[in-house]
C-alpha cells in the first residue's frame, strides 16, 4: 500500500509539473547550412550540420537552438580544421546559440496542417559575441511534424571572426545561413 501511495504521489507531481511548464518540444537533429562564397554556385567553403538541438515552449512561444561548432562538416578536411581552429576557435567557443520568441505564433497552429509566416526575435551568441536577431520564419505543420525554416545572413566581423586577407576576396560580405528545425508533435 505504501508503494502504491508513493507511486500515485509521483504521478500527481509529474502531472502538476507538466501543467505548470506547459507543452515543450525538443529535437536533436536540427539542420543548419551556410555558404560564405561570393558566388553561391560554388560550394568551396560551404558547410552543414544535422546535429542542432532545439527547444520550443508552446505556451510562451519561446525557442532556443544550439549548434556545436565542431559538428559542421565541409567537403575538405583542411577547411574544417581551419574553421574550428583559426576562425571560430571552437575549443574556446564550442557553441552557437539562439534564444528568442516566435512573434505571431499560437499553440493552435500546431493542431492543423498549414504554412504560417512568423517572425523570430531574440539573441544569437557566437564566438563569444551576443547580437540581437530578427528574421522571418516559415512554420509548416504536416501531420505530426512542425518544421521551422529560417534564412538569414551574418557578417563575420560582427562576431569578431577574423578572415585572412588571402581568403577574404572569395567570400561574401554577409554569409547566408539556412536553418531547418523539425519537431515531432504528440
PAZA-664331 format. One record per residue (C-alpha): residue number from 1; residue in three letters; chain; x, y, z. Coordinates in steps of 0.001 Angstrom, whole numbers, plus 500000, padded with zeros to 6 digits. Layout:
// PAZA-664331
<pt><nr>NUM</nr><rest>Ala</rest><kette>A</kette><east>X</east><north>Y</north><up>Z</up></pt>
...
This chain:
// PAZA-664331
<pt><nr>1</nr><rest>Unk</rest><kette>A</kette><east>500000</east><north>500000</north><up>500000</up></pt>
<pt><nr>2</nr><rest>Unk</rest><kette>A</kette><east>502844</east><north>502387</north><up>500866</up></pt>
<pt><nr>3</nr><rest>Unk</rest><kette>A</kette><east>504497</east><north>501761</north><up>497467</up></pt>
<pt><nr>4</nr><rest>Unk</rest><kette>A</kette><east>501196</east><north>502447</north><up>495697</up></pt>
<pt><nr>5</nr><rest>Unk</rest><kette>A</kette><east>500805</east><north>505739</north><up>497586</up></pt>
<pt><nr>6</nr><rest>Unk</rest><kette>A</kette><east>504383</east><north>506797</north><up>496680</up></pt>
<pt><nr>7</nr><rest>Unk</rest><kette>A</kette><east>503781</east><north>505846</north><up>493025</up></pt>
<pt><nr>8</nr><rest>Unk</rest><kette>A</kette><east>500468</east><north>507783</north><up>492904</up></pt>
<pt><nr>9</nr><rest>Unk</rest><kette>A</kette><east>502106</east><north>510821</north><up>494542</up></pt>
<pt><nr>10</nr><rest>Unk</rest><kette>A</kette><east>504899</east><north>510696</north><up>491965</up></pt>
<pt><nr>11</nr><rest>Unk</rest><kette>A</kette><east>502404</east><north>510596</north><up>489093</up></pt>
<pt><nr>12</nr><rest>Unk</rest><kette>A</kette><east>500481</east><north>513520</north><up>490563</up></pt>
<pt><nr>13</nr><rest>Unk</rest><kette>A</kette><east>503648</east><north>515600</north><up>490925</up></pt>
<pt><nr>14</nr><rest>Unk</rest><kette>A</kette><east>504632</east><north>514809</north><up>487318</up></pt>
<pt><nr>15</nr><rest>Unk</rest><kette>A</kette><east>501168</east><north>515830</north><up>486074</up></pt>
<pt><nr>16</nr><rest>Unk</rest><kette>A</kette><east>501273</east><north>519101</north><up>488026</up></pt>
<pt><nr>17</nr><rest>Unk</rest><kette>A</kette><east>504792</east><north>519796</north><up>486756</up></pt>
<pt><nr>18</nr><rest>Unk</rest><kette>A</kette><east>503693</east><north>519177</north><up>483148</up></pt>
<pt><nr>19</nr><rest>Unk</rest><kette>A</kette><east>500726</east><north>521538</north><up>483501</up></pt>
<pt><nr>20</nr><rest>Unk</rest><kette>A</kette><east>502851</east><north>524276</north><up>485083</up></pt>
<pt><nr>21</nr><rest>Unk</rest><kette>A</kette><east>505603</east><north>524041</north><up>482477</up></pt>
<pt><nr>22</nr><rest>Unk</rest><kette>A</kette><east>503243</east><north>523707</north><up>479520</up></pt>
<pt><nr>23</nr><rest>Unk</rest><kette>A</kette><east>503998</east><north>521745</north><up>476425</up></pt>
<pt><nr>24</nr><rest>Unk</rest><kette>A</kette><east>507628</east><north>521628</north><up>475319</up></pt>
<pt><nr>25</nr><rest>Unk</rest><kette>A</kette><east>509020</east><north>520024</north><up>472175</up></pt>
<pt><nr>26</nr><rest>Unk</rest><kette>A</kette><east>512663</east><north>519108</north><up>471666</up></pt>
<pt><nr>27</nr><rest>Unk</rest><kette>A</kette><east>514788</east><north>517962</north><up>468756</up></pt>
<pt><nr>28</nr><rest>Unk</rest><kette>A</kette><east>518409</east><north>516956</north><up>468324</up></pt>
<pt><nr>29</nr><rest>Unk</rest><kette>A</kette><east>518603</east><north>516862</north><up>464552</up></pt>
<pt><nr>30</nr><rest>Unk</rest><kette>A</kette><east>518217</east><north>520490</north><up>463506</up></pt>
<pt><nr>31</nr><rest>Unk</rest><kette>A</kette><east>519856</east><north>521259</north><up>460169</up></pt>
<pt><nr>32</nr><rest>Unk</rest><kette>A</kette><east>521996</east><north>524356</north><up>459550</up></pt>
<pt><nr>33</nr><rest>Unk</rest><kette>A</kette><east>523763</east><north>525129</north><up>456271</up></pt>
<pt><nr>34</nr><rest>Unk</rest><kette>A</kette><east>525959</east><north>528064</north><up>455323</up></pt>
<pt><nr>35</nr><rest>Unk</rest><kette>A</kette><east>527779</east><north>529065</north><up>452170</up></pt>
<pt><nr>36</nr><rest>Unk</rest><kette>A</kette><east>530061</east><north>532093</north><up>452557</up></pt>
<pt><nr>37</nr><rest>Unk</rest><kette>A</kette><east>531249</east><north>532017</north><up>448912</up></pt>
<pt><nr>38</nr><rest>Unk</rest><kette>A</kette><east>530739</east><north>535210</north><up>446902</up></pt>
<pt><nr>39</nr><rest>Unk</rest><kette>A</kette><east>529465</east><north>533059</north><up>444053</up></pt>
<pt><nr>40</nr><rest>Unk</rest><kette>A</kette><east>526699</east><north>530980</north><up>445632</up></pt>
<pt><nr>41</nr><rest>Unk</rest><kette>A</kette><east>527043</east><north>528404</north><up>442844</up></pt>
<pt><nr>42</nr><rest>Unk</rest><kette>A</kette><east>530429</east><north>527475</north><up>444324</up></pt>
<pt><nr>43</nr><rest>Unk</rest><kette>A</kette><east>530409</east><north>525290</north><up>447422</up></pt>
<pt><nr>44</nr><rest>Unk</rest><kette>A</kette><east>534141</east><north>525538</north><up>448242</up></pt>
<pt><nr>45</nr><rest>Unk</rest><kette>A</kette><east>533623</east><north>526905</north><up>451745</up></pt>
<pt><nr>46</nr><rest>Unk</rest><kette>A</kette><east>530082</east><north>525656</north><up>452386</up></pt>
<pt><nr>47</nr><rest>Unk</rest><kette>A</kette><east>529316</east><north>523523</north><up>455437</up></pt>
<pt><nr>48</nr><rest>Unk</rest><kette>A</kette><east>526366</east><north>521875</north><up>457160</up></pt>
<pt><nr>49</nr><rest>Unk</rest><kette>A</kette><east>525371</east><north>520151</north><up>460361</up></pt>
<pt><nr>50</nr><rest>Unk</rest><kette>A</kette><east>522429</east><north>517901</north><up>461137</up></pt>
<pt><nr>51</nr><rest>Unk</rest><kette>A</kette><east>523035</east><north>517953</north><up>464876</up></pt>
<pt><nr>52</nr><rest>Unk</rest><kette>A</kette><east>521444</east><north>521179</north><up>466123</up></pt>
<pt><nr>53</nr><rest>Unk</rest><kette>A</kette><east>519457</east><north>520966</north><up>469344</up></pt>
<pt><nr>54</nr><rest>Unk</rest><kette>A</kette><east>516192</east><north>522889</north><up>469542</up></pt>
<pt><nr>55</nr><rest>Unk</rest><kette>A</kette><east>513512</east><north>523550</north><up>472148</up></pt>
<pt><nr>56</nr><rest>Unk</rest><kette>A</kette><east>510056</east><north>525050</north><up>471618</up></pt>
<pt><nr>57</nr><rest>Unk</rest><kette>A</kette><east>507921</east><north>526076</north><up>474596</up></pt>
<pt><nr>58</nr><rest>Unk</rest><kette>A</kette><east>504421</east><north>526213</north><up>473168</up></pt>
<pt><nr>59</nr><rest>Unk</rest><kette>A</kette><east>502645</east><north>528309</north><up>475820</up></pt>
<pt><nr>60</nr><rest>Unk</rest><kette>A</kette><east>505204</east><north>531138</north><up>475756</up></pt>
<pt><nr>61</nr><rest>Unk</rest><kette>A</kette><east>506350</east><north>530850</north><up>472093</up></pt>
<pt><nr>62</nr><rest>Unk</rest><kette>A</kette><east>509935</east><north>530721</north><up>473353</up></pt>
<pt><nr>63</nr><rest>Unk</rest><kette>A</kette><east>512534</east><north>528982</north><up>471230</up></pt>
<pt><nr>64</nr><rest>Unk</rest><kette>A</kette><east>516145</east><north>528064</north><up>471793</up></pt>
<pt><nr>65</nr><rest>Unk</rest><kette>A</kette><east>518656</east><north>526477</north><up>469463</up></pt>
<pt><nr>66</nr><rest>Unk</rest><kette>A</kette><east>522226</east><north>525296</north><up>469996</up></pt>
<pt><nr>67</nr><rest>Unk</rest><kette>A</kette><east>524789</east><north>524138</north><up>467448</up></pt>
<pt><nr>68</nr><rest>Unk</rest><kette>A</kette><east>528173</east><north>522741</north><up>468356</up></pt>
<pt><nr>69</nr><rest>Unk</rest><kette>A</kette><east>530726</east><north>524286</north><up>466000</up></pt>
<pt><nr>70</nr><rest>Unk</rest><kette>A</kette><east>532604</east><north>521016</north><up>465568</up></pt>
<pt><nr>71</nr><rest>Unk</rest><kette>A</kette><east>529520</east><north>519352</north><up>464084</up></pt>
<pt><nr>72</nr><rest>Unk</rest><kette>A</kette><east>529790</east><north>521437</north><up>460886</up></pt>
<pt><nr>73</nr><rest>Unk</rest><kette>A</kette><east>531240</east><north>519364</north><up>458088</up></pt>
<pt><nr>74</nr><rest>Unk</rest><kette>A</kette><east>532955</east><north>520647</north><up>454961</up></pt>
<pt><nr>75</nr><rest>Unk</rest><kette>A</kette><east>533874</east><north>518916</north><up>451709</up></pt>
<pt><nr>76</nr><rest>Unk</rest><kette>A</kette><east>537521</east><north>519455</north><up>452625</up></pt>
<pt><nr>77</nr><rest>Unk</rest><kette>A</kette><east>539016</east><north>518244</north><up>455932</up></pt>
<pt><nr>78</nr><rest>Unk</rest><kette>A</kette><east>541605</east><north>521033</north><up>455930</up></pt>
<pt><nr>79</nr><rest>Unk</rest><kette>A</kette><east>538863</east><north>523675</north><up>455686</up></pt>
<pt><nr>80</nr><rest>Unk</rest><kette>A</kette><east>537065</east><north>522032</north><up>458596</up></pt>
<pt><nr>81</nr><rest>Unk</rest><kette>A</kette><east>540246</east><north>522194</north><up>460651</up></pt>
<pt><nr>82</nr><rest>Unk</rest><kette>A</kette><east>540814</east><north>525875</north><up>459776</up></pt>
<pt><nr>83</nr><rest>Unk</rest><kette>A</kette><east>537174</east><north>526693</north><up>460556</up></pt>
<pt><nr>84</nr><rest>Unk</rest><kette>A</kette><east>537429</east><north>525193</north><up>464051</up></pt>
<pt><nr>85</nr><rest>Unk</rest><kette>A</kette><east>540990</east><north>526196</north><up>464951</up></pt>
<pt><nr>86</nr><rest>Unk</rest><kette>A</kette><east>541625</east><north>529504</north><up>463188</up></pt>
<pt><nr>87</nr><rest>Unk</rest><kette>A</kette><east>538256</east><north>531171</north><up>462598</up></pt>
<pt><nr>88</nr><rest>Unk</rest><kette>A</kette><east>535684</east><north>530036</north><up>465171</up></pt>
<pt><nr>89</nr><rest>Unk</rest><kette>A</kette><east>538140</east><north>528883</north><up>467860</up></pt>
<pt><nr>90</nr><rest>Unk</rest><kette>A</kette><east>535779</east><north>526035</north><up>468647</up></pt>
<pt><nr>91</nr><rest>Unk</rest><kette>A</kette><east>537693</east><north>524815</north><up>471694</up></pt>
<pt><nr>92</nr><rest>Unk</rest><kette>A</kette><east>537206</east><north>528202</north><up>473361</up></pt>
<pt><nr>93</nr><rest>Unk</rest><kette>A</kette><east>533734</east><north>528911</north><up>471887</up></pt>
<pt><nr>94</nr><rest>Unk</rest><kette>A</kette><east>532245</east><north>525450</north><up>471279</up></pt>
<pt><nr>95</nr><rest>Unk</rest><kette>A</kette><east>528631</east><north>526510</north><up>470583</up></pt>
<pt><nr>96</nr><rest>Unk</rest><kette>A</kette><east>526495</east><north>528998</north><up>468730</up></pt>
<pt><nr>97</nr><rest>Unk</rest><kette>A</kette><east>523149</east><north>529629</north><up>470415</up></pt>
<pt><nr>98</nr><rest>Unk</rest><kette>A</kette><east>519890</east><north>531393</north><up>469740</up></pt>
<pt><nr>99</nr><rest>Unk</rest><kette>A</kette><east>517286</east><north>532285</north><up>472355</up></pt>
<pt><nr>100</nr><rest>Unk</rest><kette>A</kette><east>514140</east><north>534156</north><up>471489</up></pt>
<pt><nr>101</nr><rest>Unk</rest><kette>A</kette><east>510427</east><north>534215</north><up>470771</up></pt>
<pt><nr>102</nr><rest>Unk</rest><kette>A</kette><east>508230</east><north>533456</north><up>467796</up></pt>
<pt><nr>103</nr><rest>Unk</rest><kette>A</kette><east>506149</east><north>536552</north><up>467115</up></pt>
<pt><nr>104</nr><rest>Unk</rest><kette>A</kette><east>502698</east><north>535659</north><up>465782</up></pt>
<pt><nr>105</nr><rest>Unk</rest><kette>A</kette><east>502872</east><north>532031</north><up>466968</up></pt>
<pt><nr>106</nr><rest>Unk</rest><kette>A</kette><east>499888</east><north>530415</north><up>468681</up></pt>
<pt><nr>107</nr><rest>Unk</rest><kette>A</kette><east>499584</east><north>526880</north><up>470003</up></pt>
<pt><nr>108</nr><rest>Unk</rest><kette>A</kette><east>496588</east><north>526327</north><up>467704</up></pt>
<pt><nr>109</nr><rest>Unk</rest><kette>A</kette><east>498960</east><north>526398</north><up>464725</up></pt>
<pt><nr>110</nr><rest>Unk</rest><kette>A</kette><east>500288</east><north>523011</north><up>465792</up></pt>
<pt><nr>111</nr><rest>Unk</rest><kette>A</kette><east>496835</east><north>521403</north><up>465648</up></pt>
<pt><nr>112</nr><rest>Unk</rest><kette>A</kette><east>496133</east><north>521735</north><up>461920</up></pt>
<pt><nr>113</nr><rest>Unk</rest><kette>A</kette><east>498184</east><north>521320</north><up>458780</up></pt>
<pt><nr>114</nr><rest>Unk</rest><kette>A</kette><east>499266</east><north>524555</north><up>457168</up></pt>
<pt><nr>115</nr><rest>Unk</rest><kette>A</kette><east>502023</east><north>527042</north><up>456434</up></pt>
<pt><nr>116</nr><rest>Unk</rest><kette>A</kette><east>502419</east><north>530024</north><up>458743</up></pt>
<pt><nr>117</nr><rest>Unk</rest><kette>A</kette><east>504677</east><north>533064</north><up>458374</up></pt>
<pt><nr>118</nr><rest>Unk</rest><kette>A</kette><east>506150</east><north>534251</north><up>461652</up></pt>
<pt><nr>119</nr><rest>Unk</rest><kette>A</kette><east>508994</east><north>536402</north><up>462916</up></pt>
<pt><nr>120</nr><rest>Unk</rest><kette>A</kette><east>511650</east><north>535276</north><up>465343</up></pt>
<pt><nr>121</nr><rest>Unk</rest><kette>A</kette><east>513229</east><north>537825</north><up>467672</up></pt>
<pt><nr>122</nr><rest>Unk</rest><kette>A</kette><east>515961</east><north>537155</north><up>470177</up></pt>
<pt><nr>123</nr><rest>Unk</rest><kette>A</kette><east>519717</east><north>536922</north><up>470505</up></pt>
<pt><nr>124</nr><rest>Unk</rest><kette>A</kette><east>522430</east><north>534929</north><up>468772</up></pt>
<pt><nr>125</nr><rest>Unk</rest><kette>A</kette><east>525642</east><north>534193</north><up>470634</up></pt>
<pt><nr>126</nr><rest>Unk</rest><kette>A</kette><east>528622</east><north>533022</north><up>468606</up></pt>
<pt><nr>127</nr><rest>Unk</rest><kette>A</kette><east>532382</east><north>533283</north><up>469048</up></pt>
<pt><nr>128</nr><rest>Unk</rest><kette>A</kette><east>531825</east><north>534971</north><up>472429</up></pt>
<pt><nr>129</nr><rest>Unk</rest><kette>A</kette><east>529679</east><north>537777</north><up>470973</up></pt>
<pt><nr>130</nr><rest>Unk</rest><kette>A</kette><east>525932</east><north>538221</north><up>471533</up></pt>
<pt><nr>131</nr><rest>Unk</rest><kette>A</kette><east>523857</east><north>540138</north><up>468997</up></pt>
<pt><nr>132</nr><rest>Unk</rest><kette>A</kette><east>520161</east><north>540923</north><up>468664</up></pt>
<pt><nr>133</nr><rest>Unk</rest><kette>A</kette><east>518469</east><north>538876</north><up>465979</up></pt>
<pt><nr>134</nr><rest>Unk</rest><kette>A</kette><east>515270</east><north>539220</north><up>463979</up></pt>
<pt><nr>135</nr><rest>Unk</rest><kette>A</kette><east>514264</east><north>537101</north><up>460996</up></pt>
<pt><nr>136</nr><rest>Unk</rest><kette>A</kette><east>511231</east><north>535786</north><up>459148</up></pt>
<pt><nr>137</nr><rest>Unk</rest><kette>A</kette><east>510389</east><north>532154</north><up>459901</up></pt>
<pt><nr>138</nr><rest>Unk</rest><kette>A</kette><east>508173</east><north>529784</north><up>457951</up></pt>
<pt><nr>139</nr><rest>Unk</rest><kette>A</kette><east>506354</east><north>527177</north><up>460031</up></pt>
<pt><nr>140</nr><rest>Unk</rest><kette>A</kette><east>504982</east><north>524180</north><up>458143</up></pt>
<pt><nr>141</nr><rest>Unk</rest><kette>A</kette><east>502730</east><north>521798</north><up>460051</up></pt>
<pt><nr>142</nr><rest>Unk</rest><kette>A</kette><east>502069</east><north>518468</north><up>458371</up></pt>
<pt><nr>143</nr><rest>Unk</rest><kette>A</kette><east>500617</east><north>515570</north><up>460306</up></pt>
<pt><nr>144</nr><rest>Unk</rest><kette>A</kette><east>502629</east><north>515144</north><up>463468</up></pt>
<pt><nr>145</nr><rest>Unk</rest><kette>A</kette><east>505594</east><north>517277</north><up>462314</up></pt>
<pt><nr>146</nr><rest>Unk</rest><kette>A</kette><east>506205</east><north>521005</north><up>462768</up></pt>
<pt><nr>147</nr><rest>Unk</rest><kette>A</kette><east>509074</east><north>522343</north><up>460649</up></pt>
<pt><nr>148</nr><rest>Unk</rest><kette>A</kette><east>510566</east><north>525777</north><up>461229</up></pt>
<pt><nr>149</nr><rest>Unk</rest><kette>A</kette><east>512616</east><north>527224</north><up>458371</up></pt>
<pt><nr>150</nr><rest>Unk</rest><kette>A</kette><east>514679</east><north>530363</north><up>458651</up></pt>
<pt><nr>151</nr><rest>Unk</rest><kette>A</kette><east>517109</east><north>532062</north><up>456269</up></pt>
<pt><nr>152</nr><rest>Unk</rest><kette>A</kette><east>519291</east><north>534953</north><up>457379</up></pt>
<pt><nr>153</nr><rest>Unk</rest><kette>A</kette><east>522730</east><north>536495</north><up>456877</up></pt>
<pt><nr>154</nr><rest>Unk</rest><kette>A</kette><east>525542</east><north>537222</north><up>459278</up></pt>
<pt><nr>155</nr><rest>Unk</rest><kette>A</kette><east>528705</east><north>539255</north><up>458963</up></pt>
<pt><nr>156</nr><rest>Unk</rest><kette>A</kette><east>531821</east><north>537528</north><up>460319</up></pt>
<pt><nr>157</nr><rest>Unk</rest><kette>A</kette><east>533334</east><north>540728</north><up>461687</up></pt>
<pt><nr>158</nr><rest>Unk</rest><kette>A</kette><east>530148</east><north>541385</north><up>463734</up></pt>
<pt><nr>159</nr><rest>Unk</rest><kette>A</kette><east>531098</east><north>538270</north><up>465716</up></pt>
<pt><nr>160</nr><rest>Unk</rest><kette>A</kette><east>534825</east><north>539132</north><up>465831</up></pt>
<pt><nr>161</nr><rest>Unk</rest><kette>A</kette><east>535666</east><north>536334</north><up>463384</up></pt>
<pt><nr>162</nr><rest>Unk</rest><kette>A</kette><east>538854</east><north>537271</north><up>461543</up></pt>
<pt><nr>163</nr><rest>Unk</rest><kette>A</kette><east>539115</east><north>536124</north><up>457939</up></pt>
<pt><nr>164</nr><rest>Unk</rest><kette>A</kette><east>542628</east><north>536069</north><up>456425</up></pt>
<pt><nr>165</nr><rest>Unk</rest><kette>A</kette><east>543254</east><north>538529</north><up>453599</up></pt>
<pt><nr>166</nr><rest>Unk</rest><kette>A</kette><east>544066</east><north>535739</north><up>451138</up></pt>
<pt><nr>167</nr><rest>Unk</rest><kette>A</kette><east>540607</east><north>534170</north><up>451620</up></pt>
<pt><nr>168</nr><rest>Unk</rest><kette>A</kette><east>538525</east><north>537346</north><up>452039</up></pt>
<pt><nr>169</nr><rest>Unk</rest><kette>A</kette><east>538162</east><north>538169</north><up>448293</up></pt>
<pt><nr>170</nr><rest>Unk</rest><kette>A</kette><east>536470</east><north>534782</north><up>447737</up></pt>
<pt><nr>171</nr><rest>Unk</rest><kette>A</kette><east>533856</east><north>535327</north><up>450453</up></pt>
<pt><nr>172</nr><rest>Unk</rest><kette>A</kette><east>530645</east><north>537335</north><up>450535</up></pt>
<pt><nr>173</nr><rest>Unk</rest><kette>A</kette><east>530395</east><north>540280</north><up>452932</up></pt>
<pt><nr>174</nr><rest>Unk</rest><kette>A</kette><east>527391</east><north>538612</north><up>454546</up></pt>
<pt><nr>175</nr><rest>Unk</rest><kette>A</kette><east>527198</east><north>534825</north><up>454895</up></pt>
<pt><nr>176</nr><rest>Unk</rest><kette>A</kette><east>523783</east><north>533334</north><up>454140</up></pt>
<pt><nr>177</nr><rest>Unk</rest><kette>A</kette><east>522607</east><north>530685</north><up>456588</up></pt>
<pt><nr>178</nr><rest>Unk</rest><kette>A</kette><east>519660</east><north>528318</north><up>456360</up></pt>
<pt><nr>179</nr><rest>Unk</rest><kette>A</kette><east>518158</east><north>526529</north><up>459338</up></pt>
<pt><nr>180</nr><rest>Unk</rest><kette>A</kette><east>515562</east><north>523766</north><up>459241</up></pt>
<pt><nr>181</nr><rest>Unk</rest><kette>A</kette><east>514297</east><north>522523</north><up>462595</up></pt>
<pt><nr>182</nr><rest>Unk</rest><kette>A</kette><east>511706</east><north>519743</north><up>462853</up></pt>
<pt><nr>183</nr><rest>Unk</rest><kette>A</kette><east>509741</east><north>518864</north><up>465948</up></pt>
<pt><nr>184</nr><rest>Unk</rest><kette>A</kette><east>507701</east><north>515678</north><up>466260</up></pt>
<pt><nr>185</nr><rest>Unk</rest><kette>A</kette><east>504342</east><north>516580</north><up>467750</up></pt>
<pt><nr>186</nr><rest>Unk</rest><kette>A</kette><east>502476</east><north>514401</north><up>470237</up></pt>
